Amino acid sequence: MKKLSPLHLTGVAVACLGLTVLADGNRFLAFVLAMTFINLLWATGMNLMYGYVGLMPLMFAGIAGISAYALVHFTREWGWSFWAAMPAATLLGALSGVTLGLPALRLKGFYFTLCSLVIQSALTLAFIFFPRFTNGDTGINQIAPPEWFGGSQLTGLGLELAIALVTLAGLGLTLLITRSDLGRRFVALREDDILAEGLGINVVRSKIIAFFIVSLYAGVGGCFYAVYVGFLSPRAFDVLVSMNIWLFVAFGGRGTLMGPIIGTVVLAPIPFLLQDIQAFRDVLSGSLIIAVTLLMPAGVYGAYIARHSGRNNRPVEARMQEQRV
């Protein structure tokens, strides 16, 4: 089976944009699709850290929240346009994430995950107990959509196409990074950071670079979430959101470009499509996760690779390594 290439990504792009246009006639499906794209952008960033560097950043949603609240502050209080506020808010979120996560980046495995979980909990509490900036648990509503050239608002299909394009750009950036020397350094850290350090790789600096890039994904997604949904609350950026993003990656298959796509497309729409039968929704989601964890530990795409590799005597992780994008 061939590796994923820019041609495959082009096919994904055509499918995403085509589905966005087709869904415009049904605003509910259009909303679900746009939210799936935002979650895919987040999952792509999570995959870069979890799948390639080997660290699970459970403060991911908190970083997205910092950028989302900063965007609202810049546009409402300072009068900036969305297009000026988004890069600034994204950069602020990324720098905040790296600053808060710097102590954790010196840790490994479970200890990094635990430390990031503590940071995420602290950020959620900050969103609640600093109402001057976040309006607390009441949340911020009536967030204006971006203004397009000429002063008209970018809403509906236009905004959904913008979200799809940003998500595709995130996928393309991941493809470039993972095929570069930087991506190979990330994989070296995941496999054995002690050996990587012995080979001359600055482990802490490489982790900081990776976390900064991942935080940019979180920030951009948070900004578009704010203007698309039009409402922010601390619950939109709590630890459960970070866990869901991680599940999308683990379900689809970490360390591959297709893994987050599969996981997000399957799992992200479930809460919206089955919102009237919440009990069944939770049972279905949990059953899918348990089934994949037990039957396909490498994720759906990892199981696909294992089945079609033709070298079934090799470990799944070794076969997946050949398919890394």
N, C-alpha and C positions, 0 to 999 in steps of 0.2 A: 504494500500500500504506500502511495506516495505521500510525501510531507505536504502540509498545507503551504500554499503559495499565494502571492498577490492575486493570482487569477481566481483562486477560491474565495479570497476576500472580496473580490469584485462581484462574484456571484452572491455573496452574503449581502453586499451593499445594494445590489439591484433588488433582491428579495425584500430587504428592510424598507427601502424607499417605495417599492411597489405596494407592499402591504399597508404602508402609511397612507398612501393615496386611496387605496381601495376601502380602507376602514373609515374614511372621512364621512361617508354616508350614515354611519352609525356612531354617534358621539360616544356611547358607552364603550364600544370596542376600540374606538380611537384612543380613549383615555387609558384603557387597559394596555394597549400597545405602547403608548408613550411611557407609561410607568414601567413597563417591561424594559424599554430601552434605557431608562435612567438606572434601573437596577442592573442591567447588563454592563453599563459603564462602571458602576461601582464594583460589580463582580470581576470585571476585567482588571481593575486596579488591585483588588484583593488577591486575585490569582497571581499577579506579578510578585507580590510579597510572600504569599503562602505557597504558591506553586513553584516559584523559581528560587527565592531566597530561603524558603523553608521556615518562615516565621508567620504566626497567625496574629494579625493586629486587630484585636477586638475593640480598639478605640476608633475604628474606621468611621462609624456613624457619628461619633462626637466631632471629628474633624469636619465632616460634611455639614454638621450643624453650625460650627463656628463660621464657615464660609456663608451659609444660608442667612444667618442672622446678621453677619457683617454686610452682606449685599443689601438687605432691607434697610439697615442703618445708613449706608452710603447713599441709597436712592431717596429715602424719605427725609433724612435729617440734613444731608449735605447736598441734595439735589442733583446727584450724579445720574447720568443715563445708565441703563443696564449694561451697555457695552463697555463703558469705562469702569463700572463698579465690579463687574464679574471678574476680570483679571486681578484687580486689587483684592477682592474678597477671597478669591482662590489662593492667591499668594499668601495672604494673611493666615488662612486656614492651614496651608502647607507648612509655613514657618512655625505656627503655633504647635502643630502636630509634631514636628521634628524637635522643637524645644521641650515639649512635655514628654516626648518619647525617648529623649536622649539617654536617660538612665536605663530604660528598658532595653535599648539597642545593644547594650553591653552584656545582656543576658542571652540565654539560649533556650530554645524549645519551650517547655511548659512554663518556665520561669518568666520568659518574655510574655507569653500569653496571659499569665496571671497578672503581671504588672500592667499590661495594657488594659485588662479588664478593670483594674482599680482606677486607672486614669479615665476610662469610659464612664464609670460610675460617678466619678468626681465631676466630669463634664456635664452629665445629666443633671446632677444636683445644682451645678452652676446655672444651667439653663432655667431651672425652676426658681432659684432663690436670688436671681439678679433681674427682677422684673423691669428695671429701668431700661434694659436693653432687649429683653426677650418677652416681656409681658407675662412672665411666669407660666403657670399651667393654663392660664386663659388662652394664651397663644396670640399670634398676630394674624389678623385676617385682612382680606381685601388688598392683597399684595398685587400691585399693578403689573401687567405683562410688559415685556420689553416694547420699546417704541422702534418702529422700522424707519427707514429713511423717508423723510417727508413728514414725519410726526405721527403717522398712523400706527396703531398698536398691532404688534405681531401676536396674533391669537389663532386658535383653531389649527387648520392644516399647516399654516406657515410655521407656527411654533413647533408643531409636532415634527415637521420635516427638519427643522433646526436641531431638535433633540436627536433625531435619527442620525443626522450628519455628524454631530459631536460624538455620538457613541461610536460611529464607524471610524472617526478619526482616532478615538481611543484604541480601538482594535488595531488600526494600522500602526499606531505608535508602539503598541506592544509587540507587533510583528517585527518592527525595525529593531527594537531594543533587544529582544531575545535572540536575534540573529547577529548581534554586534558583539564586540569584545566585552562590553559592559554586561550583556546578558550571560555570556559565558562565565564571567566572574561571579554573577549571582548564582548560577548553577553550582559552581565550585563551592560557594559558601553553604549551599543546601546539602551537598554531598558530604563535605568534611571541612569545616571552617579552620580547624587546626592545620590540616594539610595545606589548605589554601593560603594561610598565613605563612607557612613554610615556603610556599612557592613565590612569595613576594606580594601577595594581595593584601592591601590594607583592609582588614575585616570590618572594623568599626566605620571607616569612611565609606566603604561600599554599602554597608547597611543604611547609613544616613542618606546616601544618594538614592537608594531604592525606596526608603520610606518617604523621602521628599517627593519622588515621582508618584508614588502611590497616593500621597496626600493631595496631589494635584487632581487626580481622578476623583477623589472624594469631594474636593471643593467644587469642581465644575459640576458634578452631579447634584450637589447641594444647592447650588445657585439656580440651576434649571428646575429642580424640584420646587423651589420657593415660588418662582414666577409661573410655573405651570399649574401647581395645585392651588396657589393663592392663599395658602394658610400654613403657618408654622407653629409647632408646639414641641415641647421637650420630648414627648413620646414618639415623635417622628424620627428622633435621632438617639434612641436609647440602646442599651446593650442587645435587646432582642433584634433590632435592625441589623446590628453588626453580626449577630449569630446567623440571621437569615442570609446575609450576603456571603458569609463563609459557607453555609450549606449549599448555596447555588454552585459554588466552586467545587466543593467536595462531592456533590451529587453528580455533576457533569464529568469531572476528572481534572484534578489540579495539574498545573505544569503544561497545559496544552491550550491552544487558542480556542479550540472547539468546546472544551469542557465547560467553561463558564457560559458559553452560548446555549448549550444543551440544558444545563442546569437552570439557567434563568428562564428560558422559554418554557420549560416544563413546570417549574415551581412558582415563579413570580406571579403568573395570572391567577393562580388558585384562590387567593384571598378575595379577589374581585369577582371572579366568575361564580364562586360558591358562597357569596356573602350572606345569602338568605338561609343557608343551612350550615351554620358555623360549626356545629358538632361534627357533621360529616366531613367538612373541609379540613378540620384539624386531624381527624382520623385518617383521611386520605394522604395528607401531607406527611404525617408521622409514619404511615405504612410505607410510603415510597422511600422515605429516608432510611428506615430500618432495613427494607429489602435491599436497597443499593449497598448499604454498609455491610450487610452480611454476605450477600451474593456477589457483589461487585465492589470490593474494597478500593479499587483504583478508580471508581466512578463509571458512569455509563460509557463514556468514550474510551476509558481504559479497558473495559471489558470488550468493547468493539475491536480495539487494537489487538488484544490478546486472541480474539477469535479469528481474525483475518491475517495475523502476522505470518503464519506458516512456520514459525519457530516456537512451537508450543512447549518445547522443553526448557525455554528460558523464562526467568521470572517476569511477571507482568511489568514491574517497574523498569526492568531493563528494556523491554519492548517499547514501553511508553517513552523512554528516553530517546529512542530513535525517531519518535514522532514529535519531539519538542519543536515548536516553531521559533 
